[in-house]
């Protein structure tokens, strides 16, 4: 396997071109770290291969730069031997959010690279046994994937499984492909969505207070707040090796707001925006491009930083000078002809 998305329905192309956060990332890197070559159709109809040996400038840009440079038609990935993983979810009562987040902060500080985790605040749960236990109330979850020797994984996960104690321990040995669909029920099609995201420097007590306050005021039972621990293999690659950025971040925060009734639009959007603004003092100022919505040019620039964005704009000018590929998190060419029309 190579690093895939958090849910099984995540596509390959967008995930890879934007970066690729997933369950194997702390051991093997993000998806684009494992990209060896891509075949692309450019705006002028050329069929190109981008790799470390061909069109190296394009290869640098597509690993994080999204669909700005052409249509990707074929990928070649580095694969890794991945046997059964120790994976699943440990659940805690939402009333212990502060305590769980403080524990989580200390726990991930010493986590081995084989362990990828995600903290989630859920207003309700679709898990039958948990729904009965909580009577459809809020819950905290720490999702885990240990991709290494299982006996070592048992030791690494022991503190997490004993803390609290938890409401429910649903961690077990499973095939990686089963883990890949574990969270599918929490991402059903057809819902209204509005996300806000940012990279975090860490989880200070002050950041935990804001996370606890806003999570507890969640406006939709379908929404979730995610904290995904990064570091590990992400930091072993050089920051300038490719367009994918912000490898120095500790975690990525994703406020995943979902609802059904269009008449509730304003209250859910306001809660999400206010939450993101309140977390800015604890953010690196960067954002993961695959978690962006329609948030404007400044936020796209924040996904890369000034120097990388300038390099990407020059690359755009070379491969797509008319900005033909613009229905995306758009990087404008230095001379954007489309802006004049």
Buried (B, 14 or more C-beta within 10 A) or exposed (E): BBBBBBBBEBEBBBBBBBBBBBBBBBBBBBBBBBBEBBBBEBBEEEEBBBBEEEBEBBBBBBBBBBBBBBEBEEBEBEEBEBEBBBBBBBBBBBEBBBBBBBBBBEBBEEBBBBBBBBBBBBBBBEBEEBBEBBEEBBBBBBBBBBBBEEEBBBEBBEEBBEBBEBBBBBBEBBEBEBBBEBBEEBBEEEEBEBBBBBBBBEBEEEBBBBBBEBBEEBBBBBBBBBBBBBBBBBBEBEEEEBBBBBBBBBBBBBBBBBBEEEEEEEEBBEBBBEBBEBBEEBBBEBBBBBBBEEBEEEBBBBBBBEEBBEBBBBBBBBBBBBBBBBEBBBBBBEEBEBEEE
